[in-house]
Amino acid sequence: MTRISVDVNDEWLDAAREELGTETKVATINAALEQFALKKRAREIAEIFASVPMDFSGSETAWRYGGGRDLEGLADRARENRSA
């Protein structure tokens, strides 16, 4: 672990502490950094999935027991929602 000394905006720290439910400054800063790291990783995973071509044609009949959900256009709708 790296030990640093840094000036932090008290209002932002208090707001982050309240949002994250942490008790100490150190815990708040570490939790906030963890959240940003997780968001970055999630974005990378989403980009990997977005780069893979998906074919959902026939999905309404592909599942067990005589049918499933029609997933045709799912990837397009997901991309539309992401950019909105």
VMD Tcl script that draws the C-alpha trace (Angstrom):
set ca {
  {0.00 0.00 0.00}
  {1.20 3.52 -0.74}
  {1.21 6.09 2.03}
  {0.57 9.65 0.83}
  {-0.24 13.00 2.32}
  {-2.79 14.95 0.34}
  {-5.12 17.91 0.80}
  {-8.74 16.83 0.27}
  {-11.85 18.95 -0.13}
  {-13.77 18.37 3.12}
  {-17.21 18.81 1.54}
  {-16.46 16.22 -1.12}
  {-15.01 13.86 1.46}
  {-18.09 14.19 3.67}
  {-20.40 13.65 0.69}
  {-18.43 10.57 -0.36}
  {-18.43 9.24 3.21}
  {-22.21 9.62 3.37}
  {-22.73 7.97 -0.02}
  {-20.34 5.09 0.65}
  {-21.30 4.55 4.27}
  {-17.71 4.61 5.46}
  {-16.54 5.68 8.89}
  {-13.05 7.06 8.36}
  {-11.28 9.28 5.86}
  {-8.96 6.47 4.84}
  {-11.86 4.06 4.32}
  {-13.75 6.69 2.33}
  {-10.84 7.45 0.03}
  {-10.07 3.75 -0.51}
  {-13.74 2.94 -1.18}
  {-14.02 5.81 -3.66}
  {-10.90 4.69 -5.49}
  {-12.20 1.12 -5.55}
  {-15.49 2.29 -7.07}
  {-13.67 4.10 -9.87}
  {-11.46 1.07 -10.54}
  {-14.53 -1.20 -10.69}
  {-16.32 1.19 -13.05}
  {-13.28 1.22 -15.33}
  {-13.14 -2.59 -15.38}
  {-16.88 -2.85 -16.03}
  {-16.57 -0.40 -18.92}
  {-13.72 -2.49 -20.38}
  {-15.81 -5.67 -20.11}
  {-18.81 -3.97 -21.72}
  {-16.60 -2.79 -24.59}
  {-15.36 -6.35 -25.12}
  {-18.93 -7.65 -25.30}
  {-19.92 -4.78 -27.61}
  {-17.14 -5.74 -30.02}
  {-18.46 -9.30 -30.47}
  {-21.05 -9.76 -33.20}
  {-24.27 -11.28 -31.84}
  {-26.89 -13.13 -33.83}
  {-30.16 -13.61 -31.98}
  {-32.21 -14.60 -35.00}
  {-34.48 -17.51 -34.16}
  {-34.06 -16.92 -30.43}
  {-37.81 -17.07 -29.88}
  {-37.74 -20.79 -30.71}
  {-34.27 -21.68 -29.49}
  {-35.04 -22.18 -25.80}
  {-36.44 -25.27 -24.09}
  {-40.13 -26.08 -23.85}
  {-41.11 -24.72 -27.21}
  {-39.85 -21.20 -27.23}
  {-38.21 -18.34 -25.48}
  {-37.87 -14.61 -25.87}
  {-37.41 -12.81 -29.13}
  {-33.97 -11.25 -28.73}
  {-33.78 -9.93 -32.28}
  {-32.49 -6.36 -32.09}
  {-31.31 -6.69 -28.47}
  {-27.75 -5.57 -29.25}
  {-28.99 -2.53 -31.18}
  {-31.34 -1.52 -28.34}
  {-28.51 -1.89 -25.81}
  {-26.24 0.35 -27.88}
  {-29.04 2.93 -28.22}
  {-29.62 2.95 -24.46}
  {-25.90 3.26 -23.74}
  {-25.53 6.34 -25.91}
  {-28.67 8.01 -24.51}
}
mol new
graphics top color blue
foreach p $ca { graphics top sphere $p radius 0.5 }
foreach p [lrange $ca 0 end-1] q [lrange $ca 1 end] { graphics top cylinder $p $q radius 0.2 }
display resetview
